[in-house]
């Protein structure tokens, strides 16, 4: 059975299945999904809980025995296993074998990071899903965060004006754990549930957290101000310049190649496929192409080369300066105006 995280509250009102795989990179949402399952399990008589962390060299035979053995008091139990990555060969084989005949007195709860399509087709995953259920935790990206945050504020009984919401969104962006903590804090501080910009400014610290993928998407979307803020945040957090370059430069080169192909009369759909642009990101590139002329495309290539040289120490320029120039150029706001063409 496949479940979305938002389907869990209704699902757990019925008898639980013997096995659940909860996976996704949003730690807060994964914790909330696991909490929902644990609470329902306790209500259904699973009075004990064992927690294990899957590591290389883990004794999977011992874990399998623990799953099949009754507790000392004959009570049903929750066996929770947390993974830092995909199960290794031994773990996968053990899980596949257990899923073929799960214990009726044990709820096996597996917590994993995000799994790609290939991992979800693996024998161990399919076996676990058939024996129980998989719960995919959604990724809350920059586009879905405003709706998510509005929903959390509404659940907390908070309401406010656009300025207060925008300020809160800016200060917690990319960090759901911090966002939820700040919502709880504001719920206690707000008078009659009214959220003001002044309250947010004084009560909420800047805990925004970004990744290089968010930065690349933001630049392609043309939001230069936000992209500059995200770049500064990444560098302040210690993200390696080479990693940021990897995300930005590959998009810059792809954008330049698309413009060159269009100028040569090639069809856009074919160009997107040739340059390996994922379908999900194609609208971003299409939007960026509307503001990227031939001269700006040349600038993208030049800045990508300049960035590579700066990071390797082959030029006197500072990598941070060139990163900002490349980011602004992708966003359609080059700091140096290219010649017409």
Beta strands, then each sheet from edge to edge (+ up, - down):
strand 1: 2-4
strand 2: 19-23
strand 3: 46-53
strand 4: 76-82
strand 5: 106-112
strand 6: 133-136
strand 7: 159-160
strand 8: 194-195
sheet 1: 1+ 6+ 2+ 5+ 4+ 3+
sheet 2: 7+ 8+
end
